[in-house]
Amino acid sequence: MSSDTDALSGLRQEIDRLDREIQKLINQRAACAQQVAHVKMAAQGEENAVFYRPEREAQVLRAIKDRNEGPLGAEEMARLFREIMSACLALEKPMHIAFLGPEGTFTQAAALKHFGHSVVSVPLGAIDEVFREVESGAAHYGVVPIENSTEGMVNHTLDMFMESPNKICGEVQLRIHHHLLVGAGTQPDTITKIYSHQQSFAQCRQWLDSHWRKVERITVNSNAEAARRARDEVGAAAIAGDMAAELYGLSRVAKNIEDRPDNTTRFLIISKQDVPPSGQDKTSVLVSMRNQPGALYHLLEPFHKHNISLTRIETRPSPNGTWAYVFYIDFEGHVSEDRIQNVLKDIEVEAVELKHLGSYPVGVL
């Protein structure tokens, strides 16, 4: 017993020593971040200095994952460094991040996953408000949903890119888990109505039909709003995620009720800045083609010609005419590359309009 106690004591002392060393190194890193801020402000001016560099952060996080040897997994290690980097960046300049609110939404969870918890979160009521907040400079960056693996594209976000000067500077994917939640005054057998966002109802349709077919389903603007109502109304339940459950103090009647186990939403980071290449990038464009036979072929042929992989293509009605359409396209590569420049030149010959929405790092976390 004595030898076991001695061994445990020795291990704890080693952990304490490592903790002190880690803390010292983190503070040294933070001091370096402050020096970086001073250099940037001296070179660019305090108002014009750019502190957050999406391509640099992507490169750092990729390197962390690549060199990780365990026992912690690469994703977990990268998340730890994400928070360290977030705290260090806040010493340079606290960032204001607009997102589709209210607090407790999956969009907020995506924002914190991408930027870390040392940012100022700015919840807004609609996607167009997020775009305007960034465009006006009131927020440094915005986070908006763009597509879900179950329900497809978020059309409002696509439509905003047609008129907004904002650029895409990043992406983040969030695994979406839905739970059936109730407040303290509601028991499962007393549930008479379920609140949620229309997307969440759609993503849980089969489960609801099997378990709560006869209960009224009421659509609200967000899952967080659904959670608030479930907290305040006896007999009400909500479909929402972990963040909303914790924020509003709700209990889980059922966990992970989404119909597809791989249910994932992709979010875009928007800003007013162009992003240099990170080494593993995507480019997004909007293209309006002439309404004539072979238009789609002429749009896609340059990608085949230059061996560029498309990751997404969607069609939206054009605001400029009846039965006219705009193509939203994501593809691999950065606009600074010659091959991407050649693709865009070929498309421009055939297109009525070509709008570059941004080149940005492929999501790391």
C-alpha positions as CSV (number, residue, x, y, z in Angstrom):
1,M,0.0,0.0,0.0
2,S,2.8,2.4,0.9
3,S,4.5,1.8,-2.5
4,D,1.2,2.5,-4.3
5,T,0.8,5.7,-2.3
6,D,4.3,6.8,-3.0
7,A,3.8,6.2,-6.7
8,L,0.6,8.1,-6.8
9,S,2.2,11.0,-4.9
10,G,5.1,11.0,-7.3
11,L,2.7,11.2,-10.3
12,R,0.8,14.0,-8.8
13,Q,3.9,16.0,-8.2
14,E,4.9,15.4,-11.8
15,I,1.5,16.6,-13.0
16,D,1.9,19.7,-10.8
17,R,5.3,20.4,-12.3
18,L,4.0,20.0,-15.8
19,D,1.1,22.3,-15.0
20,R,3.4,25.0,-13.8
21,E,5.5,24.6,-17.0
22,I,2.5,24.7,-19.3
23,Q,1.1,27.8,-17.5
24,K,4.5,29.5,-17.9
25,L,4.7,28.6,-21.6
26,I,1.1,29.8,-22.3
27,N,1.9,33.1,-20.7
28,Q,5.1,33.4,-22.8
29,R,2.9,32.7,-25.9
30,A,0.5,35.4,-24.8
31,A,3.4,37.9,-24.4
32,C,4.5,37.1,-27.9
33,A,0.9,37.7,-29.1
34,Q,1.0,41.2,-27.5
35,Q,4.3,41.9,-29.2
36,V,2.7,40.9,-32.6
37,A,-0.1,43.4,-31.9
38,H,2.4,46.2,-31.3
39,V,4.3,45.4,-34.5
40,K,1.1,45.3,-36.5
41,M,-0.1,48.6,-35.1
42,A,3.2,50.3,-35.7
43,A,3.3,49.1,-39.3
44,Q,-0.4,49.4,-40.3
45,G,-1.8,51.9,-37.8
46,E,-4.1,51.0,-34.9
47,E,-7.3,51.4,-36.9
48,N,-6.1,49.4,-39.9
49,A,-4.2,46.6,-38.2
50,V,-5.6,43.1,-39.0
51,F,-5.1,40.9,-36.0
52,Y,-7.1,37.8,-37.0
53,R,-5.6,36.0,-40.0
54,P,-7.8,33.0,-41.0
55,E,-5.1,31.4,-43.2
56,R,-2.5,31.6,-40.4
57,E,-4.8,30.1,-37.8
58,A,-5.7,27.3,-40.2
59,Q,-2.0,26.5,-40.8
60,V,-1.3,26.5,-37.1
61,L,-4.2,24.2,-36.2
62,R,-3.4,21.8,-39.1
63,A,0.2,21.6,-37.9
64,I,-1.0,20.8,-34.3
65,K,-3.1,18.0,-35.6
66,D,-0.4,16.6,-37.9
67,R,2.3,16.5,-35.2
68,N,0.1,15.2,-32.4
69,E,1.3,11.9,-31.0
70,G,-1.4,11.2,-28.3
71,P,-2.7,10.0,-26.1
72,L,-5.0,13.0,-26.6
73,G,-6.7,12.8,-30.0
74,A,-5.7,15.3,-32.7
75,E,-9.1,17.0,-32.7
76,E,-9.1,17.4,-28.9
77,M,-5.6,18.8,-29.0
78,A,-6.5,21.3,-31.7
79,R,-9.6,22.4,-29.7
80,L,-7.3,23.1,-26.7
81,F,-5.0,25.2,-28.8
82,R,-8.0,26.9,-30.4
83,E,-8.9,28.3,-26.9
84,I,-5.4,29.3,-26.2
85,M,-5.2,31.1,-29.5
86,S,-8.5,32.8,-28.8
87,A,-7.4,34.0,-25.4
88,C,-4.1,35.3,-26.9
89,L,-5.9,37.0,-29.8
90,A,-8.2,38.8,-27.3
91,L,-5.1,40.4,-25.8
92,E,-4.3,41.8,-29.2
93,K,-7.8,43.0,-29.9
94,P,-11.1,41.6,-28.7
95,M,-13.2,40.5,-31.7
96,H,-16.9,41.1,-32.0
97,I,-18.6,38.1,-33.8
98,A,-22.1,38.5,-35.1
99,F,-24.2,35.4,-35.3
100,L,-27.8,34.3,-36.0
101,G,-29.2,34.4,-32.5
102,P,-30.5,34.5,-29.9
103,E,-28.0,33.0,-27.5
104,G,-28.1,29.3,-27.3
105,T,-28.4,28.6,-31.1
106,F,-26.3,26.2,-33.1
107,T,-24.9,29.2,-34.9
108,Q,-23.5,30.5,-31.7
109,A,-22.0,27.1,-31.0
110,A,-20.4,27.2,-34.4
111,A,-19.0,30.7,-33.8
112,L,-17.4,29.6,-30.5
113,K,-16.0,26.4,-32.1
114,H,-14.4,28.5,-34.8
115,F,-13.2,31.5,-32.8
116,G,-13.0,30.2,-29.3
117,H,-14.7,31.5,-26.2
118,S,-12.6,34.7,-25.8
119,V,-14.6,36.7,-28.3
120,V,-17.6,39.0,-27.8
121,S,-20.7,37.2,-29.2
122,V,-23.3,39.5,-30.8
123,P,-26.6,37.7,-31.3
124,L,-28.9,39.1,-34.1
125,G,-32.4,38.2,-35.1
126,A,-31.9,37.5,-38.8
127,I,-29.3,36.4,-41.4
128,D,-29.5,39.8,-43.2
129,E,-28.8,41.6,-39.9
130,V,-25.6,39.6,-39.5
131,F,-24.5,40.6,-43.0
132,R,-25.3,44.3,-42.3
133,E,-23.5,44.2,-38.9
134,V,-20.3,43.0,-40.7
135,E,-20.7,45.4,-43.6
136,S,-21.1,48.4,-41.3
137,G,-18.0,47.4,-39.3
138,A,-20.0,47.0,-36.1
139,A,-18.8,43.4,-36.0
140,H,-15.5,42.1,-37.2
141,Y,-16.9,38.8,-38.5
142,G,-20.2,37.1,-38.9
143,V,-21.3,33.5,-38.7
144,V,-24.2,32.3,-40.8
145,P,-25.6,28.8,-41.7
146,I,-25.2,27.8,-45.4
147,E,-26.2,24.1,-45.6
148,N,-27.3,21.1,-43.6
149,S,-26.6,17.5,-44.6
150,T,-30.2,16.5,-44.1
151,E,-32.2,19.6,-45.4
152,G,-29.8,21.1,-47.9
153,M,-28.9,24.7,-48.5
154,V,-30.0,27.8,-46.5
155,N,-31.5,29.9,-49.3
156,H,-31.6,33.1,-47.3
157,T,-27.8,33.0,-46.9
158,L,-27.3,32.3,-50.6
159,D,-29.6,35.2,-51.6
160,M,-27.7,37.6,-49.3
161,F,-24.5,37.0,-51.2
162,M,-26.1,38.3,-54.4
163,E,-26.3,41.8,-52.9
164,S,-23.8,41.9,-50.1
165,P,-20.1,43.1,-50.6
166,N,-19.1,40.8,-47.7
167,K,-16.6,38.1,-48.4
168,I,-16.4,34.5,-47.2
169,C,-13.2,34.1,-45.1
170,G,-13.8,30.7,-43.4
171,E,-16.1,27.8,-42.8
172,V,-16.9,25.5,-39.9
173,Q,-18.9,22.3,-39.7
174,L,-20.9,21.5,-36.6
175,R,-22.3,18.0,-35.8
176,I,-26.0,18.7,-34.9
177,H,-27.5,16.8,-32.0
178,H,-31.1,17.5,-31.2
179,H,-32.8,16.7,-27.8
180,L,-36.3,16.8,-26.6
181,L,-36.2,19.2,-23.7
182,V,-38.6,20.3,-20.9
183,G,-38.6,22.8,-18.0
184,A,-38.8,22.0,-14.3
185,G,-42.6,22.1,-14.3
186,T,-43.2,19.6,-17.1
187,Q,-43.3,15.9,-17.0
188,P,-43.0,13.8,-20.2
189,D,-46.6,12.5,-19.9
190,T,-47.9,16.1,-19.7
191,I,-46.3,17.4,-22.9
192,T,-49.0,19.0,-25.1
193,K,-46.9,20.9,-27.6
194,I,-43.4,21.0,-28.9
195,Y,-41.6,24.1,-30.1
196,S,-38.7,24.3,-32.5
197,H,-37.3,25.8,-35.6
198,Q,-38.6,24.4,-38.9
199,Q,-35.2,23.0,-39.8
200,S,-35.1,21.0,-36.6
201,F,-38.6,19.7,-37.0
202,A,-37.6,18.5,-40.5
203,Q,-34.4,16.9,-39.2
204,C,-36.3,15.0,-36.5
205,R,-39.5,14.2,-38.5
206,Q,-39.3,10.4,-38.4
207,W,-38.5,10.3,-34.7
208,L,-41.4,12.7,-33.9
209,D,-43.8,10.7,-36.0
210,S,-42.9,7.6,-34.1
211,H,-42.9,8.9,-30.6
212,W,-45.0,12.1,-30.5
213,R,-47.3,12.0,-33.5
214,K,-50.3,13.5,-31.8
215,V,-48.6,16.4,-30.0
216,E,-48.9,19.8,-31.6
217,R,-45.7,21.1,-33.3
218,I,-45.2,24.9,-33.2
219,T,-42.6,26.5,-35.4
220,V,-40.5,29.4,-33.9
221,N,-37.6,31.5,-35.1
222,S,-34.9,29.6,-33.4
223,N,-34.2,26.6,-31.2
224,A,-33.1,29.0,-28.4
225,E,-36.5,30.6,-28.6
226,A,-38.1,27.2,-28.4
227,A,-36.0,26.4,-25.3
228,R,-37.1,29.7,-23.7
229,R,-40.7,28.9,-24.2
230,A,-40.3,25.3,-22.9
231,R,-38.7,26.8,-19.7
232,D,-41.6,29.3,-19.2
233,E,-44.6,27.2,-20.2
234,V,-45.9,24.1,-18.3
235,G,-46.7,21.3,-20.7
236,A,-44.4,22.6,-23.4
237,A,-41.3,20.9,-24.8
238,A,-38.6,22.1,-27.2
239,I,-36.2,20.5,-29.7
240,A,-32.8,22.1,-29.2
241,G,-29.2,21.4,-28.6
242,D,-26.9,21.2,-25.6
243,M,-26.1,24.9,-25.4
244,A,-29.8,25.9,-25.3
245,A,-30.5,23.2,-22.7
246,E,-27.7,24.5,-20.4
247,L,-28.6,28.2,-21.0
248,Y,-32.3,27.7,-20.1
249,G,-31.9,25.0,-17.5
250,L,-33.9,22.3,-19.3
251,S,-34.0,18.5,-18.8
252,R,-33.6,16.0,-21.6
253,V,-36.5,13.8,-22.1
254,A,-34.8,12.2,-25.1
255,K,-31.3,12.7,-26.5
256,N,-30.0,12.7,-30.1
257,I,-33.4,12.5,-31.7
258,E,-32.2,13.6,-35.2
259,D,-33.2,11.1,-37.9
260,R,-29.7,10.9,-39.4
261,P,-26.8,10.1,-37.2
262,D,-24.5,12.2,-39.5
263,N,-26.6,15.3,-39.2
264,T,-24.2,18.2,-39.8
265,T,-24.5,21.9,-40.6
266,R,-21.9,23.9,-42.4
267,F,-21.5,27.6,-41.4
268,L,-19.7,30.3,-43.2
269,I,-17.5,33.1,-41.7
270,I,-18.1,36.4,-43.4
271,S,-16.0,39.6,-43.3
272,K,-14.8,42.5,-45.4
273,Q,-11.4,41.0,-46.0
274,D,-9.8,38.8,-48.6
275,V,-7.8,35.9,-47.3
276,P,-4.4,34.8,-48.5
277,P,-3.8,31.1,-49.4
278,S,-3.4,28.7,-46.5
279,G,-2.3,25.7,-48.6
280,Q,-5.7,23.9,-48.4
281,D,-8.4,26.2,-49.6
282,K,-11.9,26.6,-51.2
283,T,-13.2,29.2,-53.5
284,S,-16.9,30.3,-53.8
285,V,-18.5,32.1,-56.7
286,L,-21.8,33.3,-57.9
287,V,-22.4,32.9,-61.7
288,S,-25.3,34.2,-63.8
289,M,-25.4,32.5,-67.2
290,R,-27.2,33.4,-70.4
291,N,-30.5,31.6,-70.8
292,Q,-29.6,29.5,-73.8
293,P,-29.0,25.8,-74.7
294,G,-25.7,24.5,-73.3
295,A,-25.4,27.1,-70.7
296,L,-24.8,24.6,-67.8
297,Y,-22.2,22.8,-70.0
298,H,-20.3,26.0,-70.7
299,L,-20.3,26.7,-67.0
300,L,-19.0,23.4,-65.9
301,E,-16.6,22.6,-68.8
302,P,-13.7,24.9,-67.5
303,F,-13.6,23.0,-64.3
304,H,-13.1,19.7,-66.1
305,K,-10.6,21.3,-68.5
306,H,-8.4,22.6,-65.6
307,N,-9.0,19.6,-63.4
308,I,-10.7,21.5,-60.6
309,S,-13.0,19.5,-58.2
310,L,-16.4,21.1,-57.4
311,T,-17.6,20.6,-53.8
312,R,-21.0,22.2,-54.2
313,I,-23.2,23.7,-56.9
314,E,-26.7,25.2,-56.2
315,T,-29.2,27.1,-58.3
316,R,-31.2,30.2,-57.1
317,P,-33.6,32.4,-58.9
318,S,-32.0,35.6,-60.2
319,P,-33.3,38.9,-58.9
320,N,-32.8,40.3,-62.4
321,G,-35.5,38.5,-64.3
322,T,-38.2,35.8,-64.4
323,W,-36.9,32.3,-65.1
324,A,-33.3,33.5,-64.8
325,Y,-31.0,31.7,-62.4
326,V,-27.8,32.2,-60.5
327,F,-25.4,29.3,-59.8
328,Y,-23.6,29.2,-56.4
329,I,-20.4,27.1,-56.7
330,D,-17.8,25.9,-54.2
331,F,-14.6,24.4,-55.5
332,E,-11.2,23.4,-54.4
333,G,-8.3,25.9,-54.7
334,H,-7.5,29.6,-54.0
335,V,-8.1,32.5,-56.4
336,S,-4.4,33.3,-56.3
337,E,-3.5,30.1,-58.1
338,D,-3.0,30.2,-61.8
339,R,-5.3,27.3,-62.5
340,I,-8.2,29.0,-60.6
341,Q,-7.5,32.2,-62.4
342,N,-7.7,30.3,-65.7
343,V,-11.1,28.7,-64.7
344,L,-12.5,32.1,-63.8
345,K,-11.4,33.7,-67.1
346,D,-13.0,30.9,-69.1
347,I,-16.3,31.2,-67.1
348,E,-16.3,35.0,-67.5
349,V,-16.3,34.6,-71.3
350,E,-19.7,32.8,-71.1
351,A,-21.2,34.4,-68.0
352,V,-23.5,37.4,-67.8
353,E,-22.0,38.0,-64.3
354,L,-19.3,36.4,-62.2
355,K,-18.9,37.3,-58.5
356,H,-16.0,36.0,-56.4
357,L,-17.4,35.5,-52.9
358,G,-14.1,34.6,-51.4
359,S,-11.2,32.1,-51.1
360,Y,-10.7,30.7,-47.6
361,P,-9.2,27.8,-45.7
362,V,-11.0,24.5,-45.6
363,G,-12.4,24.0,-42.1
364,V,-9.9,22.4,-39.7
365,L,-12.1,21.8,-36.6
